[in-house]
Amino acid sequence: MKKFLSDWGLFIVIILAFLVVRIFVFTPVQVSGHSMDPTLADGQRLIVNKLAKIERFDIITTKEPDDESTTAVKRVIGLPGDTVKMSGDVLTINGKTYKEAYLNEFKKAFADDKLQSEYSYSTLFQERAEAATSFTSDFEVTVPAGSYFVLGDNRLVSKDSRIFGFVTKDDIQGEVLLRYWPLKQLSVF
C-alpha cells in the first residue's frame, strides 16, 4: 500500500481536487440558441462559477422554470424586490434609468433594417422583428422576494422571464465567468 501511495498518491490527490472543483465550483456549459446574441453566440463554450454572488447585469445559467430540463443563459436585470420597467427601449429599475450598452449593436441594426440582415438565418425571427415597434417590448414587473428577473440580450427572440417567469436562487446554476471556445473569442466576464 505504501508503494502504491508513493507512486500514485499525488496523481490521486490531483484528480480528486479536480473533481471537487468541477462538481462544486466551476462547470462548463455550451450556449444553445440565439437569445444572447451578440454577447454570446450559439455553440460557444463557457465556464460558470457556481459560488458567485449574483448581481444585476451578471450573465448567468439557470434552469427554465417552465422546463427544468433546459438550461438557459440569460442576463440578470431585476433583483429581489426590484420594480423593473421597460418603456420605449429605456430600462428603469426602482425609478433609476440604466443604459444597456451591450444592446447597442442590435438596437442599431434594428433601427437600420429591423435586423433583417442579422436574422437572415431565420424567417420566423425576421417576421417577428419586422412586426416589432421596439427592440424590447414594454413591460413593468415587481420581482418577488427570493426571485430574479432575467432577459436575453437578443430581446426580440429571447425566451426569458417575460415568458417563463421569474427564476429563483435555486434555479440559478451560477455566473458566467469565462468564454473559452472558440479560442479567438476567449474573454472573461
N, C-alpha and C positions, 0 to 999 in steps of 0.2 A: 504494500500500500504506500509506503514512504517513497519507493522508487516511482510509482505511478504519479503521486502528488508532485514530486520534484520535477518529473518530466512534463506533466500536463497541467499542473496546478495554475500557473499563470494564464495559460490559454483558457481554462475553465472559468477563472475569475473574470477575464475579459469578456467572454461570451455571456456570462451571467449579468455583468454590468450592462452590456449592450442590450440584452433582453429587458432588463428593468427599465432602462431609459426609453426603449422603444415602446414598451407597454404603458408606462406611467407618465412619460414626459413629452416625447415627440412622436409624431406619426406622419407617414407620407399619405397624401391624397392626390387624386387626379381630378382636374376640372372637367366637368361633363356638361356641355351646352354653352350657350352664348349669353347667359344672364349677367355676367360680369364683364363683358366686352366694354370698352377696350382695355380695362385694367388687367384682366386675366382672360385668357382665351381657351377655347375648347382644347383639351388634350394636354395642357400644361400640367406640370407636376409640382406639388408644393409640400413644404414641411409645416406641420401645425404644432404649436406649443399648447399642450393640454393644461398647463398650470398657469397660464396668463390671466391677469385680471382684465376683464372685458370692459373696454371704454368706448365712448362714442367715436364713430368712424373707423373702428377696427374692422378688418376683414376677418370673418370667422367661418368655420364649418359648423353646420347644425343639422340635426335631423329635421325633416319637414314634419310639422305637427299632423298633417293630414295623411302622411305616408312615411312612417318612421323607418322604413327600409331604405329611404332615399336620403343621401347626404347632399346638402346644398352649401354652396359657397356664397356668402352674402356680406353686406356691409351693415354694421350696427348703426342705426340712425337714432332710435329712441331708447333711452334707459328707463328703468322702472320709475313710474310717477311722472314722466315727461308728457307734455302735450305737444304733439308733432303736427305741424300744418304745412301743406304744400299748396301754394296758390300762384298760378302763372309762372311756374318753374322756379319759385322762390321758396326756399326751405326756412321755416321758422320753428324754433324749439323753445318752448316756455317764453315766448314773446321776443326771443333774440333771433335775428336773421343770420344764417350761415351761408357762406359761399361754398359751393361744391366744385372745386377746381378739377377734380377727377372726372367730372362730366363734360368739361369744356369741349373736348374733341367731338363727342357725339351730339352735343347741343348745337355746335356749329354745323355739323353735317345735316342735322335735322332742319336747321334754318336754310341751308343751301339747297337741298333737294329731298327733304323729308326722309333721309337715309336710304333712298332708293339704290344708290350705288353700293353702299355698305351692306345692304341686305340682299344683294343680287343672288345669294345662295338660297333664298327662301321667299317664294311668292307670298306665303302667309305673313311673314314679317313685313314685306313690302306693303301689303294691303293694310295691315294694322297701322303702320307708320303713315301711310297716305291718309287714313281716316282720322288720325290724331290731330288735335288742335294745339297740344303742347308736348314737350318731351316727357314730362312726368304729369300724370293726371292729378287733378286737385283732390285733396282729402284732408281730414283732420281726425286725429285719434288721440286718446289718452292711454298711455301704456300702464297696464295694471302692475301692482307690486309683484316682484319676482319674475317679470317678463321683459322681453326686449322686442323692439320693432326693427325689422331688418328689410333692406331693399337691395336688389341687384343694381349695378351701375348702368346696365342697359335697360333702362326703365320701361321702354315700350314693350319689351318681350319677356321681362323677368317675372317668374313665378316667385313671389316673396310674401311678406306679411300682409300686403294688400289683398292677397288671395288666400293664403293658408293660415293667416292669423299670427298672433304673437308667438314667439318662441320663449321657452323657459330656460333658466340657467341649466337645468338637467338636459335639455335638448342640445345645448351648445357643447361641441366637442373640443373646441379650442380656437386660438387665434392664429391666423396665417402668419408665419414668421419669415418664410423664405420661398422664393420660386427657384427651383434648381434645374428645371427642364422646360424648354430647351436651354442648353448651356449659354448660348449667346444672349439670352434674356435673364440670366441669373440676377436676382435682386432680393434685397432684404426689405421687409415691410415694417 
